[in-house]
Amino acid sequence: MSLRARWGRADRPLDLSLAELTILVQPAFPEQHVVDAEPTHGGLANTNIRLQLDRYPRPVLLRLSTRRAERSYDVPPSVAKESALHRLLAPRLPVPRVLFEAPDNPITGHPYLLREWVDGERLEVIAPRLERAALDALGHHVGAVLAGIHAVTFPEQGFVDDALAVVPFPPGIVGNGLAGSLRTFLGARGIERLGPELTQALFAFAERDEHVDTTWSGPPCLIHADFGGSNILVGGGPPAARVAGVVDWEFAYAGSPFSDFGNLLRPPLGDLPGFEAAVARGYRAAGGRLPDDWRRRSLQVDLTSWAAFLGRPSISQALADDARRMIARTIGGPARPS
């Protein structure tokens, strides 16, 4: 089971009737009706519903954006940005096509989009079931897809706006070394949740490699920022399992590739025998560049994600426990060799 399966949602999914859902699809599918609706699994924010229409041959995914940015360094939600990224990537990568987007809606008021449905199982579900050869092949394809995402580069780090232009991060996010970033993300709330002993050990660890967050030598690139087992959908059965779709691009920004590797290789995926090495081989074979110590750097950069979780205004006990455990695991010993 993935870590996030234990954490609980950040908000309650919206519950809409078939009649209300029918109103939302009218701009893209005039005079069609929603005849079946089923919430999707895996996401911890927003509302995602699989829709079946009466005269459209394939299901459609409705995505209602209900998440709010609570802190200055939270990636601002924007369905327009998500749609722009889908349009950019869909012609060359397994990213579904957006069918419609709107900044609000007449039922709940939230921004929303409609996109193609991806037939596939979540990577976090299918990967542990695969034999070694099939897992290696799938890991290789995951790495190749990630290299294609990271091939999109930007002149500087920062948020990405609706036109895919970079908006600089607020102060404290980059440029202050790993320890400085951790202080920003944790805040007083996160430090309290982390506890004094682990806090001291974390900052001692960070200060030994103070500039790890600035050591990527290439230009900033497109970071999915939630490139994990619930947002990578796999199609085809073993031994031909392949990435069928990468979804949920709301957190995307311009930054260092190590962030996506850190997210992807959290347990259980990173603990599956051979998966980490297969991802690296696929990434490099597709033109991605990785330094020899890429895994160490990705683990260290992922510390900032765990710190950001701990700094949230409200989190479940399971998330707090996992964040502390993963921080202790990362700083407690050397990374495995790639």
C-alpha positions in Angstrom: 0.0 0.0 0.0 1.3 3.5 -0.8 2.0 5.9 2.0 -0.6 8.4 0.8 -3.4 5.8 1.0 -3.3 6.3 4.8 -3.3 10.1 4.9 -6.9 11.0 4.2 -8.2 13.8 2.0 -7.5 17.5 2.4 -11.1 18.3 1.7 -14.4 16.5 1.1 -15.2 15.6 -2.5 -18.2 17.3 -4.0 -21.3 15.2 -4.4 -23.3 16.2 -7.5 -26.4 14.8 -9.0 -26.6 13.5 -12.5 -28.7 16.5 -13.4 -26.1 18.9 -12.0 -23.3 17.0 -13.8 -25.3 17.2 -17.0 -25.3 21.0 -16.7 -21.5 21.0 -16.4 -20.9 19.0 -19.5 -23.2 21.1 -21.8 -20.5 23.5 -23.0 -18.5 20.6 -24.4 -21.3 18.2 -25.1 -24.5 20.1 -26.0 -27.7 18.3 -25.5 -26.0 15.2 -24.0 -26.8 13.8 -20.6 -24.7 12.2 -17.9 -26.1 8.7 -17.3 -23.5 7.4 -14.8 -20.9 9.0 -12.5 -18.3 7.5 -10.3 -15.7 9.2 -8.1 -12.1 8.3 -8.9 -9.6 6.9 -6.4 -6.1 8.0 -5.4 -6.4 11.8 -5.2 -6.3 13.6 -1.9 -7.6 17.0 -3.1 -10.1 18.3 -5.6 -13.1 16.3 -7.0 -12.5 13.9 -9.9 -15.5 12.1 -11.3 -15.7 9.5 -14.1 -18.7 10.4 -16.3 -20.5 8.3 -18.9 -22.6 10.3 -21.4 -25.6 9.0 -23.3 -24.2 9.7 -26.8 -20.4 9.8 -26.3 -18.6 6.5 -26.8 -15.9 6.9 -24.1 -16.0 8.0 -20.5 -15.0 11.6 -19.6 -13.2 12.8 -16.5 -14.6 15.8 -14.7 -12.1 17.7 -12.5 -13.4 20.3 -10.1 -10.7 22.4 -8.5 -11.5 22.9 -4.9 -8.0 23.2 -3.4 -6.9 26.5 -2.1 -3.3 27.8 -1.7 -3.0 28.2 2.1 0.6 29.5 2.2 2.7 31.8 0.1 4.8 28.9 -1.2 1.9 26.7 -2.1 1.5 26.2 -5.9 -1.6 28.3 -6.9 -4.4 26.1 -8.3 -5.4 26.8 -11.9 -7.3 24.7 -14.3 -6.1 27.0 -17.1 -2.5 26.1 -16.3 -3.4 22.4 -16.2 -5.1 22.7 -19.6 -2.1 24.5 -21.1 0.2 21.8 -19.9 -2.0 19.1 -21.3 -2.1 20.9 -24.7 1.7 21.2 -24.6 2.5 17.6 -23.7 -0.3 15.5 -25.1 1.1 15.4 -28.7 4.2 13.7 -27.6 3.7 12.1 -24.2 1.0 9.9 -22.6 -1.0 12.9 -21.2 -4.7 13.0 -21.8 -6.4 15.7 -24.0 -8.4 18.4 -22.3 -11.9 18.8 -23.8 -13.1 21.9 -22.0 -12.1 24.2 -19.2 -13.8 27.1 -17.3 -12.8 29.4 -14.5 -16.1 28.8 -12.7 -19.3 26.8 -13.0 -23.0 27.5 -12.3 -23.4 24.6 -9.8 -20.7 25.0 -7.2 -18.7 28.0 -8.5 -15.4 26.1 -8.7 -13.1 26.1 -11.8 -13.3 22.9 -13.7 -12.2 21.0 -16.7 -13.3 18.0 -18.7 -10.6 15.7 -20.1 -10.3 12.4 -21.8 -10.6 9.3 -19.6 -7.5 7.2 -19.3 -8.0 3.5 -19.2 -5.4 2.3 -16.8 -4.5 1.2 -13.3 -2.6 3.3 -10.8 1.1 2.6 -10.8 1.1 2.1 -7.1 -1.4 -0.7 -7.4 0.0 -2.6 -10.4 3.8 -2.3 -9.9 4.0 -4.5 -6.7 2.1 -7.3 -8.6 4.6 -7.5 -11.5 7.3 -10.0 -12.1 10.8 -8.6 -12.2 11.1 -8.5 -16.0 7.8 -6.7 -16.4 8.6 -4.3 -13.6 11.9 -3.5 -15.2 10.2 -2.7 -18.5 7.6 -0.6 -16.9 10.2 1.3 -14.8 12.2 1.9 -17.9 9.1 3.5 -19.6 8.3 5.6 -16.5 11.8 7.0 -16.7 11.5 7.7 -20.4 8.2 9.6 -19.8 9.7 11.6 -17.0 12.7 12.5 -19.3 10.1 13.8 -21.8 8.5 16.0 -19.1 11.8 17.3 -18.0 12.8 18.2 -21.6 10.5 21.2 -21.2 12.8 23.9 -19.8 12.5 27.4 -18.4 14.8 30.4 -17.9 14.4 30.4 -14.1 12.8 28.5 -11.2 9.3 29.5 -10.0 5.6 28.9 -10.3 4.2 28.4 -13.8 1.2 30.6 -14.7 -1.7 30.1 -17.0 0.4 31.0 -20.1 3.2 28.7 -18.9 5.4 31.7 -18.0 7.5 31.6 -14.8 6.5 33.6 -11.8 9.4 33.7 -9.3 9.0 31.9 -6.0 8.5 34.0 -2.8 11.7 34.6 -0.7 13.0 31.6 1.2 12.1 28.8 -1.3 15.4 28.7 -3.2 18.8 30.3 -2.8 19.1 29.7 1.0 20.5 26.2 0.9 18.7 23.1 2.1 18.6 24.2 5.7 17.0 27.5 4.7 14.3 25.9 2.6 13.5 23.4 5.4 13.0 26.3 7.8 10.7 28.0 5.4 8.6 24.9 4.7 8.4 23.7 8.3 7.7 26.9 10.1 6.8 26.9 13.8 4.0 24.4 13.2 6.1 21.9 11.4 9.0 22.1 13.9 6.5 21.4 16.7 5.2 18.3 14.9 8.7 17.1 14.1 9.8 17.3 17.7 13.1 18.7 19.1 15.3 15.7 18.7 14.5 15.0 15.0 14.5 18.7 14.3 18.0 19.0 15.6 19.1 16.0 13.6 17.5 17.2 10.4 19.2 20.6 10.5 22.5 19.1 11.3 22.1 16.8 8.3 21.0 19.7 6.0 23.9 22.0 7.1 26.4 19.3 6.1 25.3 19.7 2.5 24.0 23.3 2.6 23.6 23.9 -1.1 22.0 20.6 -2.3 19.0 22.4 -3.6 21.1 24.5 -6.0 23.3 21.7 -7.4 21.3 20.9 -10.6 23.6 22.0 -13.4 21.0 22.2 -16.1 18.3 24.8 -16.7 15.1 24.6 -14.6 12.6 22.2 -16.1 9.0 21.3 -15.9 8.3 19.5 -12.7 5.1 17.6 -12.3 5.5 17.9 -8.5 3.1 15.0 -7.7 4.8 12.4 -10.0 3.9 9.4 -7.9 2.0 6.1 -8.0 -1.5 7.6 -7.9 -0.9 10.0 -10.9 0.8 7.6 -13.2 -1.8 5.3 -14.9 -0.6 2.1 -16.4 -2.3 0.3 -19.3 -1.8 -3.2 -20.7 -1.2 -6.3 -18.6 2.2 -7.9 -17.9 4.6 -8.3 -19.6 3.5 -5.3 -21.7 2.5 -2.8 -19.0 3.2 0.8 -20.1 2.4 4.3 -18.9 -1.0 5.1 -20.3 -1.4 8.6 -18.8 0.2 11.1 -16.4 -2.5 13.1 -14.8 -3.2 15.8 -12.2 -0.8 18.6 -13.2 -2.0 21.3 -10.7 1.2 21.4 -8.7 3.5 21.7 -11.7 6.3 24.3 -11.5 9.8 25.1 -12.9 12.6 23.6 -10.9 15.0 20.7 -10.3 14.4 17.2 -11.7 15.4 15.7 -8.3 12.0 16.7 -6.9 10.0 14.3 -9.2 12.5 11.5 -8.6 12.1 11.9 -4.8 8.3 11.8 -5.1 8.3 8.8 -7.5 10.7 6.7 -5.4 9.0 7.0 -2.1 7.9 3.7 -0.6 6.6 1.3 -1.8 7.8 2.0 -5.4 11.4 2.9 -4.5 11.7 -0.3 -2.4 10.6 -2.6 -5.2 13.7 -4.6 -6.4 15.2 -3.1 -9.6 12.6 -0.4 -10.1 14.8 2.5 -9.2 17.6 1.4 -11.5 15.1 0.7 -14.3 13.7 4.2 -14.0 17.2 5.7 -14.2 18.1 3.6 -17.3 14.9 4.7 -19.1 15.5 8.3 -18.2 19.0 8.3 -19.5 18.1 6.3 -22.6 15.4 9.0 -23.5 18.0 11.8 -23.3 17.7 12.8 -19.6 20.9 13.7 -17.7 21.5 12.4 -14.2 24.6 12.8 -12.1 26.1 9.7 -10.4 24.7 10.8 -7.0 21.2 11.6 -8.4 19.5 9.3 -5.8 21.1 11.0 -2.9 20.1 14.4 -4.1 16.6 13.3 -4.8 16.2 12.0 -1.3 17.6 15.2 0.2 15.4 17.4 -2.0 12.4 15.3 -1.0 13.0 16.3 2.6 11.5 19.7 1.7 8.3 18.0 0.6 8.0 16.2 3.9 8.8 19.5 5.7 6.0 21.2 3.7 3.6 18.5 4.7 4.4 19.0 8.4 4.0 22.8 8.0 0.4 22.6 6.7 -2.3 24.1 8.9 -4.0 20.8 9.3 -2.8 17.2 8.6 -3.8 13.7 9.6 -1.9 11.9 12.3 -1.0 9.3 9.7 0.6 11.9 7.5 2.5 13.4 10.4 3.8 10.0 11.4 4.9 9.1 7.8 6.6 12.5 7.4 8.6 12.0 10.6 9.5 8.4 9.6 10.6 9.4 6.1 12.7 12.3 7.4 14.4 10.0 10.0 14.9 7.3 7.3 16.6 9.8 4.9 18.9 11.4 7.4 19.7 8.2 9.2 21.9 6.5 6.6 23.4 6.7 3.1 21.2 6.3 0.0 21.3 3.0 -1.9 23.6 3.0 -4.9 21.9 3.3 -8.3 
